[in-house]
Amino acid sequence: MAQAIVGLGNPGPEYRDTRHNVGARVLDSVARRLRVRFHRQSGHLLAQGKWRGEIIHLVKPQCFMNVTGPSMARVAKKLRVGAADLVIVYDDLDLPLGKVRTRLKGSAGGHNGVRSLIASLGSDQIRRVKVGIGRPAAATKDREEVVDHVLSPFLPEELPTVEAVCSLAVKQALKLVEDQHSRRF
């Protein structure tokens, strides 16, 4: 049985290097690690590889993150993977830059992309790798400032931390795949 790692982000070059796209950035690193390339499918980019004997689909939805659920539900059905076979990688505003946290299930925690996935898949039993992007400097909850923050690129002085946290997130995502594979056998 296969598993899928999904890197959340927004499509288009204008979003590629933003904080909100750190999930897609991590997935690019997973693809390099597995030595696979993405191919355009209907509504998503897809790569397939193997990790410790397990087939892994790497998926980058090509719709806006906040409405990614319906697209991913179709992809999951096509790939024959259920919610429990998914690992989603995404940005977390409430984690400091440089921190990674994994969860095996749970609520969306205020993340609209995760909320969309849970609603469309009908389950919160989705494994997650949350990558900290931190809040704006003033630790504000003002919606406009938060949106500006998540849609802004990382600062040059943050890039070494971003690279390190992406490497850690790759390890965590692959560990979740490996752990699930081990439980099956």
C-alpha positions, 0 to 999 in steps of 0.5 A: 500500500502506498503513502503520499506526502503533500506539500502545501503552497500556492501555485505560481512563481510569485508565491514560490519563495514565500513563507506560506509555500514552505511546505512545497519547498520541503517537498522539493527537498524530499524529491531531491532526496528520493531522486525523483522529478515532478510531472504535471497532472490535472490540478497538481504536480506528482512524483513517485519514489520509494523510501525503505521499500514503501512507495511514496507519492509526492503531491504539490496541489496547483490550486490556492492553499485555502481551497486545496481539499477538493483537489486533494480528495480527488488525487487521494482517490486516484492514488488509492490513499486514504487520509491516514496514508497522507503526510501533509507538510505546511507552514505554521505561524505559531511555531518560531522560524526554525522549529518543526512539529509533527502531529498524527491527527487533530484539528486544523489549528487555524490553518485554512488549507488544513481545514479544507483538507479535513473537510474534503477528506472527512477525517482529521486522521492526517499526519502533519509536519508543521514548519515554523515561520513565526509571526510578524515582529509585533506578534500581531493577530491583525489579519492584514499583517498576518497575510502580508507576513505569510505571503512575504519571502524569507529575509536573506538572513533567515535563509540558512535557518530555512534551509536547516528547518527544511532538512529537518522537515524532510527527515520528519516526513520520511520518518512518519512514512517509515513508522506507518510502513513498520506498523503494517508489517 
